[in-house]
Amino acid sequence: MRIQFLGTGAAEGIPALFCRCAFCRDARARGEVRSRAQVLLDGELSVDFPPDAFSHAAKTGADFSAIRYLLVTHSHLDHFAAGDLVFRGYKYASGMTCPSLDIYANRETLEVFREATRREMKPEIASTIATHEIRAFKKAEFGGWTVYPLAAKHTSRDPLVFLIEKAGKRVLHLHDTALLPEKDYEFLASLGGKPADLVTLDCTFLYGRADRNARHMGLYEDLEVLERLGEIGLADGATKRVITHFSHTFAPTAELLRTAEKEFGVIAAYDGMTLEI
């Protein structure tokens, strides 16, 4: 399985759009960019579709017309810029690799899709997009993929994270979320099977500590999640551990991320990074 980390920034991106803090000024001067989060699996399944999807396709050369399935974690704009989907076909796109798209998301996110596209969506495009409501702990299967939605802890209605399986490979996608609810571990333990080949971890706070009302995680919370996953057999020494979704607030410099990689045994994602499992 091929996993592309197209965007690795938090909601505001890096450098943050309107920010003039020392870190953002320096990132801007150096041309360092972390766009909003998007992960592409085997070129056909996208987890989230942010406002930066256009630049992701342009910069990486990824064939976005080949995206057949879209999983959406939650309705926040940085993870679901639904309005851009009105350009998927008609006179806007010819010779597409895959003319159909299936969107899997919770009810609120599907409502956002309808609201964002109702003014400009052409019937010729609407007829090629199917929406499917999914809920935590209810398995979804399509095109050789099996997806187990899990409950995230975040500030939107019924946010989701995912265990994604295909051809014997397992990816556990864990952002945007704070520490996972206990029921997630219980559900994952009930599934059995082999450990995940890769875990993507929300690391918005990096070395910062998350408080009890947090909706994201940092390295110390990531470590706690990994320990729990190890206890239930969902992570072992062979599991790739990727931290991503970085915020400018915690100054994720290259030096600091290299330190985190050594100290916590993780891989710090960057825009365009590709892994094979």
FILUMGU-427797 format. One record per residue (C-alpha): x, y, z; residue number from 1. Coordinates in steps of 0.5 Angstrom, whole numbers. Layout:
// FILUMGU-427797
+-------+-------+-------+-----+
!    c1 !    c2 !    c3 !  nr !
+-------+-------+-------+-----+
!     X !     Y !     Z ! NUM !
...
+-------+-------+-------+-----+
This chain:
// FILUMGU-427797
+-------+-------+-------+-----+
!    c1 !    c2 !    c3 !  nr !
+-------+-------+-------+-----+
!     0 !     0 !     0 !   1 !
!     3 !     7 !    -2 !   2 !
!     1 !    13 !     3 !   3 !
!     2 !    20 !     1 !   4 !
!     2 !    25 !     6 !   5 !
!     0 !    31 !     2 !   6 !
!    -1 !    36 !     7 !   7 !
!     1 !    36 !    14 !   8 !
!    -1 !    42 !    17 !   9 !
!    -6 !    44 !    22 !  10 !
!   -12 !    48 !    21 !  11 !
!    -8 !    55 !    20 !  12 !
!    -3 !    52 !    16 !  13 !
!     5 !    54 !    16 !  14 !
!     6 !    59 !    15 !  15 !
!    -1 !    61 !    18 !  16 !
!    -5 !    65 !    13 !  17 !
!    -5 !    72 !    18 !  18 !
!     0 !    71 !    23 !  19 !
!     7 !    75 !    24 !  20 !
!    10 !    71 !    29 !  21 !
!    17 !    70 !    29 !  22 !
!    16 !    63 !    27 !  23 !
!    11 !    64 !    21 !  24 !
!    16 !    70 !    19 !  25 !
!    22 !    65 !    19 !  26 !
!    18 !    60 !    15 !  27 !
!    15 !    65 !    10 !  28 !
!    22 !    67 !     9 !  29 !
!    25 !    60 !     8 !  30 !
!    19 !    58 !     4 !  31 !
!    17 !    53 !     9 !  32 !
!    10 !    51 !     8 !  33 !
!     6 !    46 !    11 !  34 !
!    -1 !    45 !     8 !  35 !
!    -8 !    43 !    11 !  36 !
!    -8 !    35 !    12 !  37 !
!   -10 !    30 !     7 !  38 !
!    -7 !    23 !     6 !  39 !
!    -8 !    19 !     0 !  40 !
!    -8 !    12 !     0 !  41 !
!    -6 !     8 !    -7 !  42 !
!    -8 !    14 !   -11 !  43 !
!   -15 !    12 !   -10 !  44 !
!   -17 !    13 !    -3 !  45 !
!   -17 !    20 !     0 !  46 !
!   -18 !    22 !     7 !  47 !
!   -20 !    29 !     8 !  48 !
!   -21 !    34 !     2 !  49 !
!   -18 !    41 !     5 !  50 !
!   -18 !    48 !     2 !  51 !
!   -11 !    46 !    -1 !  52 !
!   -13 !    40 !    -5 !  53 !
!   -12 !    44 !   -11 !  54 !
!    -4 !    45 !    -9 !  55 !
!    -3 !    38 !    -7 !  56 !
!    -5 !    36 !   -14 !  57 !
!    -1 !    41 !   -17 !  58 !
!     5 !    40 !   -13 !  59 !
!     6 !    33 !   -13 !  60 !
!     3 !    31 !   -20 !  61 !
!    -2 !    26 !   -16 !  62 !
!    -8 !    24 !   -21 !  63 !
!   -14 !    27 !   -17 !  64 !
!   -19 !    24 !   -22 !  65 !
!   -17 !    17 !   -20 !  66 !
!   -19 !    19 !   -13 !  67 !
!   -25 !    14 !   -13 !  68 !
!   -27 !    14 !    -5 !  69 !
!   -27 !    20 !     0 !  70 !
!   -27 !    19 !     7 !  71 !
!   -28 !    25 !    11 !  72 !
!   -26 !    25 !    19 !  73 !
!   -31 !    31 !    20 !  74 !
!   -34 !    38 !    18 !  75 !
!   -29 !    43 !    19 !  76 !
!   -27 !    47 !    13 !  77 !
!   -19 !    45 !    14 !  78 !
!   -21 !    38 !    13 !  79 !
!   -27 !    38 !     8 !  80 !
!   -27 !    44 !     3 !  81 !
!   -33 !    41 !    -1 !  82 !
!   -34 !    47 !    -6 !  83 !
!   -28 !    45 !   -10 !  84 !
!   -32 !    38 !   -12 !  85 !
!   -37 !    42 !   -16 !  86 !
!   -31 !    42 !   -21 !  87 !
!   -30 !    35 !   -22 !  88 !
!   -33 !    33 !   -29 !  89 !
!   -37 !    37 !   -34 !  90 !
!   -33 !    42 !   -38 !  91 !
!   -28 !    43 !   -32 !  92 !
!   -25 !    36 !   -33 !  93 !
!   -25 !    31 !   -39 !  94 !
!   -21 !    25 !   -39 !  95 !
!   -22 !    23 !   -32 !  96 !
!   -19 !    17 !   -30 !  97 !
!   -25 !    15 !   -25 !  98 !
!   -31 !    19 !   -27 !  99 !
!   -35 !    17 !   -20 ! 100 !
!   -34 !    19 !   -13 ! 101 !
!   -36 !    16 !    -7 ! 102 !
!   -36 !    20 !    -1 ! 103 !
!   -36 !    17 !     6 ! 104 !
!   -38 !    21 !    12 ! 105 !
!   -42 !    23 !    18 ! 106 !
!   -49 !    26 !    17 ! 107 !
!   -46 !    33 !    19 ! 108 !
!   -41 !    33 !    14 ! 109 !
!   -46 !    31 !     9 ! 110 !
!   -50 !    36 !    10 ! 111 !
!   -44 !    41 !     9 ! 112 !
!   -43 !    38 !     2 ! 113 !
!   -50 !    39 !     0 ! 114 !
!   -50 !    46 !     3 ! 115 !
!   -43 !    48 !     0 ! 116 !
!   -45 !    45 !    -7 ! 117 !
!   -52 !    47 !    -8 ! 118 !
!   -51 !    53 !   -12 ! 119 !
!   -46 !    51 !   -17 ! 120 !
!   -46 !    44 !   -17 ! 121 !
!   -48 !    41 !   -25 ! 122 !
!   -53 !    36 !   -25 ! 123 !
!   -48 !    32 !   -30 ! 124 !
!   -43 !    32 !   -24 ! 125 !
!   -48 !    31 !   -18 ! 126 !
!   -50 !    24 !   -22 ! 127 !
!   -43 !    22 !   -21 ! 128 !
!   -42 !    23 !   -14 ! 129 !
!   -45 !    18 !    -9 ! 130 !
!   -46 !    20 !    -1 ! 131 !
!   -46 !    15 !     4 ! 132 !
!   -47 !    16 !    12 ! 133 !
!   -42 !    13 !    16 ! 134 !
!   -42 !    12 !    24 ! 135 !
!   -37 !    10 !    29 ! 136 !
!   -36 !     2 !    30 ! 137 !
!   -40 !     1 !    24 ! 138 !
!   -36 !    -3 !    18 ! 139 !
!   -36 !     0 !    11 ! 140 !
!   -33 !    -4 !     5 ! 141 !
!   -32 !    -2 !    -2 ! 142 !
!   -27 !    -3 !    -8 ! 143 !
!   -23 !    -8 !    -4 ! 144 !
!   -23 !    -3 !     2 ! 145 !
!   -25 !    -5 !     9 ! 146 !
!   -26 !     2 !    14 ! 147 !
!   -28 !     1 !    21 ! 148 !
!   -30 !     9 !    23 ! 149 !
!   -28 !    10 !    31 ! 150 !
!   -30 !    16 !    35 ! 151 !
!   -26 !    22 !    35 ! 152 !
!   -25 !    27 !    41 ! 153 !
!   -26 !    34 !    37 ! 154 !
!   -30 !    40 !    37 ! 155 !
!   -35 !    38 !    31 ! 156 !
!   -41 !    33 !    31 ! 157 !
!   -39 !    26 !    31 ! 158 !
!   -32 !    26 !    29 ! 159 !
!   -29 !    20 !    26 ! 160 !
!   -22 !    17 !    26 ! 161 !
!   -21 !    11 !    22 ! 162 !
!   -18 !     4 !    22 ! 163 !
!   -17 !     2 !    14 ! 164 !
!   -15 !    -5 !    11 ! 165 !
!   -14 !    -7 !     4 ! 166 !
!   -10 !   -13 !     2 ! 167 !
!    -8 !   -15 !     9 ! 168 !
!    -5 !    -8 !    10 ! 169 !
!    -7 !    -4 !    16 ! 170 !
!    -7 !     4 !    17 ! 171 !
!   -10 !     7 !    23 ! 172 !
!   -11 !    14 !    22 ! 173 !
!   -12 !    18 !    28 ! 174 !
!   -13 !    26 !    27 ! 175 !
!   -16 !    30 !    29 ! 176 !
!   -17 !    28 !    36 ! 177 !
!   -15 !    28 !    43 ! 178 !
!   -14 !    22 !    47 ! 179 !
!   -18 !    17 !    44 ! 180 !
!   -25 !    15 !    48 ! 181 !
!   -24 !     8 !    52 ! 182 !
!   -30 !     5 !    47 ! 183 !
!   -25 !     6 !    41 ! 184 !
!   -20 !     1 !    45 ! 185 !
!   -25 !    -4 !    47 ! 186 !
!   -28 !    -4 !    39 ! 187 !
!   -21 !    -5 !    36 ! 188 !
!   -19 !   -10 !    41 ! 189 !
!   -25 !   -14 !    39 ! 190 !
!   -23 !   -14 !    32 ! 191 !
!   -17 !   -18 !    33 ! 192 !
!   -12 !   -19 !    27 ! 193 !
!    -5 !   -17 !    26 ! 194 !
!    -2 !   -10 !    29 ! 195 !
!    -3 !    -4 !    24 ! 196 !
!     3 !    -3 !    19 ! 197 !
!     2 !     5 !    20 ! 198 !
!    -1 !     9 !    25 ! 199 !
!    -2 !    17 !    23 ! 200 !
!    -2 !    21 !    30 ! 201 !
!    -5 !    28 !    31 ! 202 !
!     1 !    32 !    34 ! 203 !
!    -2 !    39 !    34 ! 204 !
!     2 !    41 !    40 ! 205 !
!     8 !    37 !    39 ! 206 !
!    12 !    38 !    46 ! 207 !
!     6 !    42 !    49 ! 208 !
!     2 !    39 !    54 ! 209 !
!    -6 !    38 !    52 ! 210 !
!   -10 !    40 !    58 ! 211 !
!   -17 !    36 !    59 ! 212 !
!   -21 !    40 !    54 ! 213 !
!   -16 !    39 !    49 ! 214 !
!   -19 !    37 !    42 ! 215 !
!   -12 !    35 !    39 ! 216 !
!    -6 !    31 !    42 ! 217 !
!     2 !    32 !    42 ! 218 !
!     8 !    28 !    43 ! 219 !
!     6 !    26 !    50 ! 220 !
!    -1 !    24 !    48 ! 221 !
!     1 !    20 !    42 ! 222 !
!     6 !    16 !    47 ! 223 !
!     0 !    14 !    51 ! 224 !
!    -4 !    12 !    45 ! 225 !
!     1 !     8 !    42 ! 226 !
!     2 !     4 !    49 ! 227 !
!    -5 !     3 !    49 ! 228 !
!    -5 !     0 !    42 ! 229 !
!     1 !    -4 !    44 ! 230 !
!    -3 !    -7 !    50 ! 231 !
!    -9 !    -9 !    45 ! 232 !
!    -4 !   -12 !    40 ! 233 !
!    -6 !    -6 !    35 ! 234 !
!     2 !    -4 !    35 ! 235 !
!     8 !    -7 !    35 ! 236 !
!    16 !    -6 !    34 ! 237 !
!    14 !    -6 !    26 ! 238 !
!     9 !    -1 !    26 ! 239 !
!    11 !     5 !    23 ! 240 !
!     9 !    11 !    27 ! 241 !
!     8 !    18 !    24 ! 242 !
!     6 !    24 !    27 ! 243 !
!     3 !    30 !    23 ! 244 !
!    -2 !    36 !    23 ! 245 !
!     3 !    41 !    26 ! 246 !
!     1 !    48 !    29 ! 247 !
!     5 !    54 !    28 ! 248 !
!     4 !    56 !    35 ! 249 !
!     8 !    50 !    37 ! 250 !
!    14 !    52 !    32 ! 251 !
!    15 !    45 !    29 ! 252 !
!    22 !    47 !    26 ! 253 !
!    26 !    42 !    23 ! 254 !
!    31 !    41 !    28 ! 255 !
!    25 !    40 !    34 ! 256 !
!    22 !    35 !    29 ! 257 !
!    29 !    31 !    28 ! 258 !
!    29 !    31 !    36 ! 259 !
!    22 !    28 !    37 ! 260 !
!    24 !    23 !    32 ! 261 !
!    30 !    21 !    36 ! 262 !
!    27 !    21 !    43 ! 263 !
!    20 !    18 !    41 ! 264 !
!    22 !    13 !    35 ! 265 !
!    17 !    17 !    30 ! 266 !
!    17 !    19 !    23 ! 267 !
!    15 !    27 !    23 ! 268 !
!    11 !    27 !    16 ! 269 !
!    12 !    33 !    11 ! 270 !
!     8 !    35 !     5 ! 271 !
!     9 !    30 !     0 ! 272 !
!    12 !    25 !     4 ! 273 !
!    11 !    18 !     1 ! 274 !
!    11 !    11 !     5 ! 275 !
!    10 !     4 !     3 ! 276 !
!     8 !    -1 !     7 ! 277 !
+-------+-------+-------+-----+
